[in-house]
């Protein structure tokens, strides 16, 4: 079905490209100065603190019950650090000497030290009940605590660092005293430092894996180093700019270190995708220039591939915008970071890259060094960026078009089958299992949980202002089905609390049941499982609004692009199927432990799919899927607008876009797979989920499902009600 042709006027991308290429050196200089300024502020500490200094480990998710209970128990803003020792003889005089010296060094006006070895014993030689939580159940360990008191609502960070350093020094002394003993220092600050070091290590490892392979793929696509390196310039700009924006956001809200890795991965993937598309289209347009000047070719490139980049970026931005619907600081931070890096990726693709094309244009068109290698020519022709009118993808599409209904249903069935493990999905929340077993903080936390259960972070905790109220609540809770026992009542600061021991993997259910039997008086439920429930509920409250924003925004944009109501609905359904399949693989691999061997994790430490990973996979996976949808649709609609038959337009469109989509998908899979090799469990799960999502979308969905369904339903593919057709005629997005 032929549709109205394209307008001859240059669009916004074309006008931006022309403005950037009139004085390309000025454009490059402006980007270089801006990039240097952002890098100096973000990483150089020009403003006092750099990005890494301002990131934290908080997973704050809004004003929820568990957070309020934690605040009541913590006693405000005091900072507590702990020296954990286990596997020692508590009667060893050398042990008492080291802890006594430690307490003497640290004690002061703002530091309170509790040395359990200095606490007088009961007449029968037993430990006083109030101090029992400071000793291990087997009598072979103890906890020494040092608390830095807050002044005017804040603690002295330098003093906290000094306390932590002295505790770590004492731990080294104790390990030297008994090499078989466990001695570790633990605190919030040390946990932050550990996560930060792992984040930076994961980031460096991911980039070290992704960038060389991305360059190799682009060398095969473009046949030369110059053309292959051009998209990487945009990637560098996008990453630095995105992290600079993240640095600015740290002054508005607390941002977790994980956000940095997510923003970097997204920026790297998007900018390389967009760079591939722009450079490839420029080379294609240059081969059919027909006497046009280089600037005209660049403008035409911007009004075709640049238009696709703009709309793809808008859809990805809509997905990121949906994350602002959630009342969780970390989710909003990732949404803001993704919006920023997407905007910068679009701007660099539409201004920086055209300036580079203007300066390097002829060099980008010459055969590269690789073409001179023996046997390289056939490989480059087969996998290069300039696709012939007939090739692998058009032949595959025509085979699919012979049985479109069967292929559509078969693909849908495969995706549903892959997604079936989602039926057994368990939601988890990031805790100590985010750290690798080699981490000292992992050893600290696991030893604490195993040998000092009263001092460890319990799964479920009851908190009240009154001992009598807590006693009644504890009695009611002890009769619940999955409650093993309710611990002793103890006073902490101004409140009373009791730990609830629950059966494995039933904490979420117990949290809800305990809240149902809560007395009328003030009471709170906290603990690791309560935080997971609260975080999940907070996200659930935002889901309807996020779905509305993302779905409505995508439908409107695709409708204005195509004039069809069927195309956007088809795109949404295909994305849901591929995302469901990727989550199914995630559940099968991590929750069920099938990836434990080659992904290097203990399946017993993984309670389920991290709730944040679940959300980010759905949002970013959708955005990336829409990227490839835009790539294909732009090529198909070009053919349709030229009057080509629908079935033929589908085959030609997929042939023209297939190589770039495959190359872009391969690069972005490598990017996310690189981050999946990291040590932080959240990043490992997220990298795996998004890599699988892109793999499925770029192969099963784009190469088989989309052409099959569009061919099967080609008679209604461009349908829309008459009122919407009139609306499209007036507001259509055109070149």
N, C-alpha and C positions, 0 to 999 in steps of 0.2 A: 504494500500500500504506500503510494507516494505521499509525502508530506511536504508542507511549504518549505521552500529552500531557505538557505541562510542569508541573513542580511549582509550586504557588502560593507557596512560600516565597521570599523574596528571596535572590538569590545573593550571592556575594562582591562583584561590581561594584555591585549595588544597595545593599548595606550600606555600602560605601565612599562611595557617592554621598550616602546619607542622612546619614552622619556629617559629610560635607563641607558639606552644605547647611543643617544646623541653625544654624550660625553662619558664614555665607559670608564675612563680612568678616574673621573670624579666620583662615579658611582662606587667603584671598588675602594677608593680612598675613604669615602664616607662609611662604608661597611667596615673597613679595617680599623678606623678610628673608634667607631662605636664598639666593635668587638674588643679592642684593646682596653677601652674604658670599663666595659662590663667585666672582663676577665680580671682586671686590676682590683675592682671592688669585690668581686665574688671570691677570688682565690688568693689575691695578693694582700688582703687585709688592709687596703688603703683606708677603709672606713673604721678600722679598729679590729673588728672581728670578720673572719671570712665565713663562707658557707658552712664548712665543716665544723666550725666552732659553734654555730647557731643551730645545728640540727640536734634533735633529741631522740629519745626512745619511747616517748609517750604514744600510746594507742588510744588517746582520749576520744570518747564517742558521744560527748554531749552530757547534758544534765540528767543522769540516770541514777537509779537507786543504788547500784553497787558502788559507783563513784562517790556518792555522798557518804555511804557507810565507810569506805576506805579513808575518806577525809576525817571522819569522826574518830576513827581508830588511830590515825597517824599523829593526831595532836597538832596539826597545823603544818608548818613549813620546815620543821626540823629535819635534818638529814642524818640517817643512821647507817653505820658501816659495821660489818661483822667479820671477825676472824674465826673461821671454822677449822677445828682440829679433830681428827679422828684416827683411831688405830694407835693410841699412845697409852702409856701407864700414867694415870692421873696422879699417882703418888711420887712421880719422879721429881726430885728437887730442882733439877735443871729446867724442867718445864715451868714450875712455879716462878723461878727466877726470871725467865724470859718474859712471862706475862706480867710480872710485877714491874719490871723495867719498862715494858710497853705502856702499862697504865700510868706510871709516873711521868713518862714522856708526853703523853697525850692529855692528861687531865688538866683542866684550866677553867677560866671563867665561862667559856662558851662551849666546853667539851665535857661531857659526862661519860665516864668509862665504867662499865660493869665487868669486873674480872671474876668469873665464877670460882676460880681456884682460891680466891681470897675471901669468899663468903664462908662464915663460920658454919660448921656442921651441927646437926642436931645432937643431943646427948648420946643417942644410940649410933652416931656416926653417919646417919643418912643425910641426904640433901634436903634442905628446907623446901616445903611444897612450892613456895613462890619461885624458887630457882630451878625447879625440875626441868623446865623447858630449855634451860641452858646446857643440859647434859644429855648425851645420847642414851638411848634405851639400853644399850649393851654395856654402859659404863666405861667406854673406851674413847670418849670424845667430849668436847665442850665447845661452847660459843662465847666468845668475848665480844661485847658490843661497845661501840663508841658513838655517841650522839652529839652532833653539832647543833646547838640551839640557834633558832632564827632570831634575828634582830630586825624589828620593823617589817616583819613579814618576809624576810629574805635571809638566806644563810650566806656566810662568807665562802665563796667558791674556792678561793685559794686555801682556806683552812680545811675544807673538805678534801681537797686534793692531797694536802699534807697528811691528814689522818689516813687516807687510803694508801698512800705511799708507805707510811710507817707500818700499817698492818701487813702490807705485802712484804715488807722487809722482815717483819717478825715471822711471817709464814715461811720465808726462805730459811731463816734460822732454825725453825722447827723441823723442816724437811732435812736440813743438814744434821740435826740432832738424831733423827730417826728416818732414814731414807724410805722405809716402808710405810710411813705415816702419810695421811692426807692433811695438808694444811693449805688453805686458800683464803684470800680476802674477797669479800663480796659487798657490793653496794649498788645503788642506782647509778652512780657516776661510773663505776667500773663496768657495769652492764652496758651503759651507753657507749663507753670507750670500746668495749669488745664488739658491739654491734657495728659501730662506726668503722673499726678496722676491717671487719668482715665485709661491710658494704663497699669500702674502697677496694678491698682485694677482689671481691666479686666483680666490681665495675671494671677494674683493670683487666681481669681475666676474660670477662665477656668481650671487651673491646679488642683484646689481643687475639681472640679467636675470630671474632666477627669481621673486623676490618680487613685482614689479609684475604680471607675467603671472599668477602664482598668485592675486593679489588680484583681477585682472580676471575670471579664471575663476570665482572664488567669488562675485563680484558678480553674474555671470550666473546662477549656481546659486541664490543666496539672494535676489537682488533688492535688497539693501541693504548699506550699508557696515558696519553694526554686526554683523550675522550673518556677513558675509564676513571681518571682522577677527578674530572670536573664535578660529578655528583658528590664526591667526598668532601669537596670544599663547602657545598651547601650543608652537608651533614655536620661538619665542624662548627659552622656558624650557628646552626640550629641547636646543637647541644650546648654550646657556650651560652647562647642567648637564653635557652630554656632554663639552664641552671642559674643564670643571672636573675631571671624573673623569680625563680624559686627563692633565691637569696632575699629579694625584696619582700616576698610573702612571709619570710620568717619574722619580719617586724610586725606582722598583723596577726599571726597565729602560730602555734607550736607545730613544727613539721618533723615528722619521723624520718630517720635516715633512709628507710625503704623507698620513700618518695623519690629521692635522688636517682636511684637505680631505675625506677619505672620511667621517669621523665627522660633519662638518657636513652633507654631502649626505644621508647616511642619516637623520640627525635631522630635517632639514628635510622630507624626503619622507614619513617615517613619521608625524611629528606632524601634518602637514597632512592626510594620509590619515585618521588617527584623528579629528581635529577635524571634518573633513567628515562622517564617519559619525555622530558623536555629535550634532552640531548638526542635521543633517538628520533624524535619527530623533526628536529632541526636538520639532522642528516638526511632524513627522508625528503623533506621539503626542498633541501638544497639540490638533491638529485633531480628534482623536477622544477627547478627555478624558472625556466623559460625566460631568461633575461632579467628577472627581478633582481634588485639589489640585495645585498646581504641583510640590510636593515629591514627590508620588506619581508624577506624570508623569516627573519627572527620574529617580526610582528605576526606573520601568519602562524608561526609555531606557537606563539603565545595565545593566539585566538583559537587554536585547536587544542593542543596538548595543555597549554596554560589554562585554558577554560576548564578542562578536565581536572587539572590540579586544584583550581579554585573551588570547584564544586565538591571534589573529593575531600578537600580540607574543611569545607563548610560542614559536610556530613560528619566527619570525624570530630569537628568542633561541637556539633550538636550532641554527639555521644558524650563528649567530655562535659558539656554543659549540664547534661542530665545528672552528673555526679554532684552538682551543687544543690540538688534537691535533698541530699541526705544530711542529717544533723550529726555529722561525725567529722571532727577536724581533719583526720587523716584522709578521709574520702574527698572532702572539699579541697584539701591541699593538692591531692593528685589531680583532681579535676582542673584546678587553676593552673597547675604545672603543665598538664596536657594541652589546655587551651593556649597557653603561652607558646609552647614549643610548636604547636600546629600553626599558629599565626606566623611565627618566625620562619617556619619551613615554607609556607606559602609565599611570604614576602621575598625570601631568598630565591625561590624558584622563579618568581615573576620579575625580579629586578637584578639580583646579583648574577644569576646564571645567564640572562640575556646579555649583560655587560661582558661576561667572560666569553660568550659566543661571538660577540662583536669583535673582540680582540683576537680570539683564537680560531675564528671560523674556518679559514682555509686549512689550517693545520689539523682541525678536527675531521676534515673530509679526506685527507690523504691516507693512503694505506699505512697502517701502523707497522711497527717492527715485527710483530707476531706474524704478519702475513708473509714475511720472508723466510720463516722457518719451514723446513721440509715437512710436508703433510699438513701444515696448518690451514692452508686455503680451504679445503673441503670442510673442515671442522667449523671455521669461522662463517662460511657461507651457510652451513646448516643451522648454526646456533646464533648467528649474528643478529643485530637489531633490525636490519632492513629485511622485512619478510616479503617473499614473492607473492603474487596474487593467488597462487596455488601452492600448497605445502602440507606439512604434517597436520596442522590444526584444521585446515579446511577439509582435508580428506577424512579426518576423524569426525568432524561435525557432520559431514554428509552421510557417513555410516550411521551416526546417531539419528539423523533425520529419517532414516528408513523405518525405524521402529520407535518413534518419539514417545508414545504412551508407555511402552514396555520399559524403555530406558528411564523415563521419569519415575515410574513406580519402583523400579529396581534400585535406583539411587536413593530414593526416599527410604526404602526398606533397609538398605545398608546403614544409612545414617541413624535411623531409629534403633537398629540393632546395636550399633556402636554406643549410642546414648543410653541404652537400657540400664547400665550400672548406676545411673543417676537415681534410679528408684531406691537404691540403698545408701544414698548420700547421707553422710554425717557431717554436720557443721562443727568446725573447731575454731578456736581463737588462738592467736599467736601467744606463745608463752616460752618456756625454756626450750621447747623443741624447735624453736627457730634457729638455735645455735647448733653447730656441729659438736660431735662428741669430743673432739680435740680441744675445744675451747675450755679455758680455766673456769669461766663462769658457768658453763654446762656442768662441769665436775662439781663446782660449788653447790649448784641448785639440786642436782641429783643426789649428792651426798646428804644435803639438808633434808630432802624429802624422805630418804631411806632411813637415816639414823636419828633425825631430829624432827619427827612428824609434827610435834606440837609447835615448833617454831617455823615450819615450812608453810608456804602459802596453801591453805586448804582449799578443797574443791567447793565447799559450801560453808558459809559462816552466818550465824544469826547474831544480830546486833540490836540492842535495846538500850534505853536510858535507865531502866530499872531492873534490878536483880530479880524481883518478884515476877515481873512481866516476862523476863527471859526464862525463868524456871517453868512457868506455865506453857510457854511456847515450845520449849525444849521437850516437855512431856508429850505435847501434841505431835511434834515432829518425829519423835522416837517410834511412834506407832505407824508411820508411813511405810509403804511396801518395800521400797528400795533403800531405806535408811538402815545402816548396820548398827550405828550407835551415835549418840550425841555426847560430845565430850563435856568436861567439867566447865562450869561457869567461871569466868575470870573477868576482872575489871581492867580495862585498858583506857588510860586517860579518864575521860568523863563518862564513858559508856561501858556496858557489859556485853560480853560476847561468848559464844559457844560454837565450837567446830562440829560439823556434821560429817561423819564418815558414811560414804555411800558406796553402793555396789559399782563395779567398773562400768563406765559408759552409760550411766543413768543419771549423771549430775544435772543435766538440763531438765529432765522430767521432775527430779526431786526439787529443784529450785522453784518451779511453778507450783508444785504441790505444797511446799513449805510456805510459800506466799499466800496460798489459799487458806491455810490454817493460822495465819498471823492474827494475833490478838488486836483488839481495837486500839490499844495504846500504840505509841510510835515504835516502829520496828523496821529493820532493814535486813536484806539478804545480800551478801557479797561472797567473794571467793572466785576462783578461776572459772567455775561453771556458771556462776551468776553473771560474771562479766561477759561471757560468751552469749548467754541468753539476752542480756541487755543490749549488746552490740547488734546481735541478729534482729532483735525487735526494733531497734533504732533504724537499721537498714530497711527492714520490712515496711516501716512507716513511710519511707521515702520512695519505695519501689513504684507505687502507682503513678506518682508525679514524674518520676524519671522515665518510666515507660511511655507516659503521655508525651513528654517533651521530645524524646528520641524518636518515637514512632511517628508522631504528627509532623515533626520537623523533617524527617526523611521522606515521608509521603508527599509533603508539600513541595520539597525541592525536586524530587524525581518527577512529580507531576508537571511542574513548571518547565523542566527540561524536556520531557517527552510528550506531554499532552495526554498521557495514558494514566488511568487509575489502576490498571491491571499490573503494569510493570513495577510500580513501587510495592504493591502487595506481594507480588511474586518475590521481590528482593527481600522483603521482611521474612517471609516464610522460609526461603532458602537459607537465610542467615540463622534463623532459629534452629533449623535442622542441623546445620554444621556446628553451631555453638553447643547444642545439646550433645552431639557426638563427641566433641572435644572434652566436655565435662565428664562424659562417660569414661573416656580413656583416662582422664585424671583420677577419677574415683578408682578405677581398676588398677591403675599404676601405683598410686600413693596410699589411698585408704586401705586397699586390699593387699598392698605390699609387693606387687609384681615388678615394680621398678627398683626395689630396694638394692639389688645387687649392683647394677651398673650405675645407679644414681647415688650410691654411697650414703644410705641412711638406714637407721634402725626402724623397721616397720612398727615396733612396739611404741616408738615415740610419736608416731603420727596417729592422732585420734580421729582425724577426718580431713576434709578439705577446708583450708583456712577460709573464713568467711570473707575476708578481704580479697583473696585470690578469686573466689567465686564471683564477686561483684566486678572486679577488674577484667576478668576473662570475658564476661558478658558484654561489658561496655566497650573495651578496646577491641575485643574480637569482632564485635559488630562494626565498629568503625573501620577496621582493616578490611572486613568483608565488603563493605560499601565502597572502599577504594577500588577493588577489582571490579565491582559491579559498574562503577563509573567508567573505568578504562574500557570495558567491553561495550557498554551502552553508547559511549561517545562514538566509537567506531561503527557500531551498527546503525545508529541514527544518521551518521554521515551518509551511509549507503542508502538508507531509506529515503532521505531527503533528496537524493539524486535520482529517485524513481526506480531503484533496484527492487526486484521482487523480495518479499519478506524473507523467505527461506534462503535465498541467495545472499541477502544482506546479512543474515545471521552468520552464514559460513564465511563470508568475506570479513566481517567485523571481528570474528574470533581468530581468523587467520592473521589479520593485521595486528591484533592486540595480544595474541597468544604468547609470542616469544617474550615480549616485555613483561607480561604478567608472570610468566614462568620464572624469568630472571629476577624480577622484583620479589616474588614470593620466596625463591630460593635464598635470596639475600636476607630477607626479614626472618625466615626460618632459622638461618644461621645466627642472626643477631639474638633471637630469643633462646635458641639452643645454647648459645655461648653463655648467656646469663643463667641458664638452667644448670650449668656445671658448677655454679657457685656453692657456697656453704650454707647460706641462710635459707631455711626451708621455705619461707614465703616466696623469695625470688626463684627458688628451684621449682616450686609448684607453678608459679605464674609463668615463668619462661617456658616450661613444658606445655602448659595448657594453650598458650598463644601460638607456640610453634605448631602444635597439632591442629589448632583451629585454622591457621593459614594454610597448612599442608592440605587439609581436607577441602578448604574453600577453593584453593587455586587448582586443584585437580578434579576431584569428584564433582564438586558443585559447578565450577566455571566451565570445565571442559565437557562435562556430560549432562548434568542436571539442567543447567540454564539453557543450552541450545535445544535439548530435547523438549523441555516444557514450552519454550518460545515457539518452536516449530509445531508442536502438538496443538497449541492454543493460538496459532498465529492469526486466526480470523478475529479473535477478540483482544489480541495483545495490545493494540493501540486504542482500545475502546475507553470512552469516558462519557458520562451523561452529557446531553446537549448543553445544559447551563455551565458545566465545567469546561466544555470545549470552548464556549464563548469567553469564559474567564481566562483560559489558556491563551486564546488568540490575542487577548489584551495585555497579559502580563508574562508571556512566555519568556524564558531565559534563552537568549540567543547570542550568537557571536556579535 
